[in-house]
Amino acid sequence: MRDFSKRFFLLALSALLVASCAEKEKKLFQEGKFWEEKGEKTKALYYYELSLRENSDYPPVLKRMGLLLAESGGSTATSLYYLEKYYKTHKEDQDIQRELFRLYLTTGYEKEALQILEEVRFLGKKEVADFFESTYLCLTRNYKQKDYLQALETNILSNDPYYAPWVRACESKI
């Protein structure tokens, strides 16, 4: 009976530690969100990093870290690391799909960009898939750029400010 009590105590203590860590990672994430919303990206990244020290697979932090780092051009590799890690378990996240697609194209990872395109197509998002495909073809091929640009400009996504640089990048290739 004494052995059972010892095991129960250790199991209960382990459960309390896990719960305590989960609360700590959430608090640190919330602190990071607070600073991010105030425009203090460096402080936000600091608290996100502290949260990841508590749980290196905490999805909300992986997403925010990846997206924040993607905004600064010098952190592309680190951004890709966080976004890819998040994306493995959140394939349906459109924000991450488009950011990964953009980063892959701008860094020359054409094969990975095509994989994102296929996943978008598989999810049945026709307008997004068409836009991604035209962008991909315009930026990676040296022919028919005017056709690809026209397809981009007539796509409903061309009105989205996020995608405007994609259209301009295609225009600059003509």
N, C-alpha and C positions, 0 to 999 in steps of 0.2 A: 504494500500500500504506500509505503514511503517513497518508493521509486516512481509510482504514479503521480504523487503529489509534486515531486520534483519536476517531472516532465510537464505537468499541467502548468506549474509556475513559470517554467521557461517558455512554454508556448504562449501563455498570457503576456509575459514580458515582451516577447517578440512582436506580438500583435499590437501592443501599446507603442512600441518603437516605430513600427511601420505607420501607424495612424499619426503619430507625432511628426514623422518625416513628411507625410502627405500634407499635413496642415502647414508645415514650414515652407514647403515648395510652393503651395498655393499663396501663402502670404507674401513670399518674395516675388512671385509672378504678379500679384496685384500691385505691389509696390512699383514694379517695373512698368506696368500698364499706366499707373498714375503718372509717372515721369514721362512716359512716351506721349500721353495725351497733353502734357504741358509743353511738349516740344523738346524736352531734355533727353535726347536720344542716347547720349553717353551714359547718363545715370540709369536710363531704362535698360541698356545693355548690361550694365553692371549688376542690376538686380536679377535680370534674366539669367545671367551667368551663375549667380549664387543659387538660384532656383535649380539650375541644371546640376549643380554640385550635389544637391539633395536627391535628384532623380534625373539621370541623364537622358531618359526617354519620355520626359513630361511633354506631351503633345502641344499644349498651348504655347509653351516657351519655345519649342523647336520652330514652330510656325512664325512667331513674332521675331525671333532672332534671325531666321532666314530672310524674312521680308525686310527687316530693318537693315541688315547688312547688304542686301541686294541694292538698296538705294545708294550706297556709296560704292563707287566704281572699283575701289582698291580691295574690296573684300569679297570678290566673286567666288573664289574657291571655298571660303568658309561659309558663305551664304548657301552655295550648292550643297555643302555637307549637311547643314541643318534642314534645308528644304527636302533633300532626298530622304533623309531619315524620317521626317514627318510624313512624306508622301507614301512611303512603304505601307503605312497603315491607314492612309486617308486618300485613296485614289480619286475619290469623287470631289475633292476640294478644287473648285474652279480657279480660285486665286493662286493656288500653288501650281496648278497645271500651267496656267499662262505665264507665271513667273519663271518656272523651270524651262518652259519652251523658249522664252525670251533669252534667258541666260545661256541655254545650250546653243542657240543660234548665234548669239553675239560672241561666244567663246570658241566656236568652231566644232562643237560636239553635235554634228549633224545626225548621227545614228541615234543618239539619245533624244534629240528633238523629234525625229520621226517616230520614236516609240511613244512619246507624249501625244503626237498627232493621232496615232493609231488608237490609243486609249480614249481620246476624246471622241473619235469616230465610233468606237465600240459603245460608248455611253449614249450615242444617238444625238449628239449635239451638232447638228448639221451646219448651222451658221458659223459656229466656232471652228469646226473642222475645216470648212471651206476657207475661212480667213487664215487659219494656221497654215493650210496647204499652200495658198497663194503667197503668203509671206515666205514660207520655206523655199518655194520654187523661185521667187523673185530674188531672194538673197543668196541662193546657192547655185543658181544656173546662170549661164551667160547668154541666154536667148529668150525671146518672148517677154521681156520685162514689161513692155507696154500692156500686154494682155494680162499679166499678173497684177499690175498696178490697177488696171481697170476693174478687175475682179475684187481687189481690195476696196477700192473707192465705192463700189456699188453694194458692198456687203453692209448689213445693218450695223455691224460692230465698228465701222469706220467713224460713226458719230460718237463713240466712246472716247473720252480724252486719254484714257490709258493706251489705246491702240494707235493714236495719232502718230507717235514716233515711228511705229512700224511702217505706216504708209509713207512717211517722209524718208525712211531708210530705203524703201523700195524706189521712191522717186529719185533719190540721189544716185542710184545705180544705173539709171537710164542715161 
